[in-house]
């Protein structure tokens, strides 16, 4: 991406996702804030489509490894991946040409979230490999939260952030609350289509 890209302008234009959300766009960016959640961004170069999801736990109907009730189905990674790929295909994408980038899975608040973030990251990698979708860039794990902006041209911006600002703390608190209750509620690193991740 050119160095002159105005990420603040992209953020203002972006459609915002919360946990359980997903979107496919050909004209405007898609953005989300992640703690231990993971967002997978898909790009279809031929059509200029980008898609993003935001999932809270890896699988629906999983055994309660974290002492919680099972989350609402839309918060689960297996559902989030299926619905995002199907939405891309419905817009004319070819599965064989999809390119993926994955973000999140951080350890941001509590020892319990260490497990959840790692599980989410592992699930995303394994699901993409099993489905034959190339994972060309990732920024997963670590003790940070992230703001992610996906652009229809295939570039993805991911700002790593400490959990100190009010908006990040609010997002992390909501994420933790959803993980606790199983309820649905509704910077930057650049991951370019050439497989690099750059800080800026």
C-alpha positions in Angstrom: 0.0 0.0 0.0 1.2 3.5 -0.6 2.6 5.3 2.5 0.1 8.1 1.9 -2.9 5.9 2.8 -5.1 7.8 5.3 -6.2 5.0 7.7 -8.3 7.5 9.7 -10.4 8.2 6.5 -10.8 4.5 5.9 -11.9 4.0 9.5 -14.6 6.8 9.1 -15.9 5.1 5.9 -15.8 1.6 7.3 -18.7 -0.7 8.1 -18.1 -1.8 11.7 -18.4 -5.4 12.9 -19.1 -6.6 16.4 -18.7 -10.2 17.7 -20.9 -12.5 15.7 -20.9 -10.1 12.7 -19.7 -10.6 9.1 -19.8 -8.6 6.0 -18.8 -8.6 2.3 -18.1 -5.3 0.5 -16.9 -4.2 -2.9 -16.9 -0.4 -2.2 -16.3 0.4 1.4 -13.9 -0.9 4.1 -14.9 -3.2 6.9 -13.5 -2.6 10.5 -13.6 -4.3 13.9 -11.8 -4.2 17.2 -10.4 -7.5 18.6 -9.2 -8.8 21.9 -9.2 -12.6 22.2 -11.6 -12.8 19.3 -10.4 -13.5 15.7 -11.3 -11.9 12.5 -10.6 -13.6 9.2 -10.5 -11.4 6.1 -11.1 -12.9 2.7 -10.3 -11.3 -0.6 -11.4 -12.2 -4.1 -9.0 -10.4 -6.5 -10.9 -10.9 -9.7 -14.1 -9.3 -8.3 -12.5 -6.8 -5.9 -14.5 -8.2 -3.0 -13.4 -8.2 0.6 -15.1 -10.0 3.5 -14.6 -10.2 7.2 -16.0 -12.0 10.2 -15.5 -11.7 13.9 -15.9 -14.8 16.1 -15.7 -15.2 19.8 -15.1 -19.0 20.3 -14.0 -21.7 17.8 -17.0 -24.0 17.6 -20.7 -24.1 18.2 -21.9 -26.9 20.5 -18.4 -27.4 21.8 -17.9 -28.8 25.2 -17.6 -26.1 27.8 -13.8 -26.1 28.1 -13.9 -22.6 29.7 -16.7 -23.3 32.3 -19.2 -21.2 30.2 -22.4 -22.1 28.5 -22.2 -22.6 24.8 -22.3 -19.3 22.9 -24.9 -18.3 20.5 -24.3 -20.0 17.2 -23.4 -16.7 15.3 -20.5 -16.2 17.8 -18.8 -19.4 16.8 -15.9 -19.7 14.4 -17.2 -22.7 12.4 -20.4 -20.8 11.7 -18.6 -17.5 11.1 -16.3 -19.1 8.5 -19.1 -21.0 6.7 -21.4 -18.0 6.4 -18.5 -15.7 5.2 -17.4 -18.1 2.5 -20.9 -18.7 1.4 -21.6 -14.9 1.2 -18.5 -14.5 -0.9 -19.6 -17.3 -3.2 -23.1 -15.8 -3.5 -21.4 -12.6 -4.8 -19.7 -14.6 -7.6 -16.4 -15.4 -5.9 -14.6 -18.6 -6.7 -13.5 -20.6 -3.6 -10.2 -21.5 -5.3 -9.2 -17.9 -5.7 -10.0 -16.7 -2.2 -7.1 -15.3 -0.2 -7.2 -15.1 3.6 -5.6 -13.0 6.3 -6.3 -13.6 10.0 -6.0 -11.3 13.0 -6.6 -11.3 16.8 -6.5 -14.1 19.3 -4.7 -11.8 21.8 -4.2 -12.3 25.6 -5.8 -9.1 26.8 -7.4 -9.5 30.2 -7.4 -12.8 32.1 -5.7 -16.1 32.2 -8.8 -17.7 30.8 -8.5 -15.6 27.6 -5.0 -17.0 27.0 -6.7 -20.3 26.2 -9.5 -18.7 24.2 -7.2 -16.5 22.1 -4.9 -19.4 21.3 -7.8 -21.7 20.5 -9.4 -19.1 18.2 -6.1 -18.6 16.3 -5.5 -22.3 16.0 -9.0 -22.9 14.7 -8.7 -20.2 12.0 -5.4 -21.6 10.7 -6.7 -25.2 10.7 -10.1 -24.3 9.1 -8.4 -22.4 6.3 -5.9 -25.2 5.6 -8.6 -27.8 5.6 -10.7 -25.8 3.1 -7.8 -25.1 0.9 -7.9 -21.3 1.3 -4.4 -19.8 1.3 -3.6 -17.9 4.5 -1.1 -15.3 3.1 -0.7 -13.0 6.2 -1.6 -13.1 9.9 -1.1 -11.2 13.1 -2.3 -13.5 15.8 -1.7 -13.9 19.5 0.4 -11.7 21.8 -0.6 -9.4 24.7 -2.4 -6.8 22.7 -5.8 -5.9 21.2 -6.2 -4.9 17.5 -8.1 -2.7 15.3 -8.5 -4.2 11.8 -9.6 -2.5 8.6 -10.1 -4.6 5.4 -10.2 -2.8 2.1 -11.8 -4.3 -1.1 -8.5 -4.1 -3.0 -7.2 -6.8 -0.6 -5.1 -4.8 1.8 -5.7 -5.1 5.5 -4.6 -2.7 8.2 -4.2 -4.0 11.7 -3.2 -1.6 14.5 -1.9 -3.3 17.6 -3.0 -1.5 20.7 -2.5 -1.8 24.4 -5.7 -2.2 26.4 -5.6 1.3 27.8 -7.8 3.5 25.6 -11.5 3.8 26.4 -12.8 2.3 23.2 -10.4 -0.7 23.4 -11.2 -1.3 27.1 -14.9 -1.1 26.3 -14.6 -3.6 23.5 -12.5 -6.0 25.6 -14.9 -5.7 28.5 -17.9 -6.5 26.2 -16.0 -9.4 24.7 -15.3 -10.8 28.2 -18.9 -10.3 29.2 -20.1 -12.3 26.1 -17.6 -15.0 26.9 -18.8 -15.2 30.4 -22.5 -15.1 29.7 -22.7 -16.7 26.2 -24.7 -13.7 25.1 -24.8 -12.1 21.6 -24.0 -8.5 21.3 -24.4 -7.0 18.7 -2.7 1.2 13.6 -1.2 -0.4 12.4 0.0 -3.4 10.6 -0.5 -3.7 6.9 -1.1 -7.2 5.6 -0.8 -6.7 1.8 -1.6 -9.2 -0.9 2.1 -9.8 -1.3 2.2 -11.6 2.0 4.0 -9.0 4.0 3.1 -7.4 7.3 4.5 -4.0 8.0 4.2 -1.7 11.1 3.5 1.9 10.5 
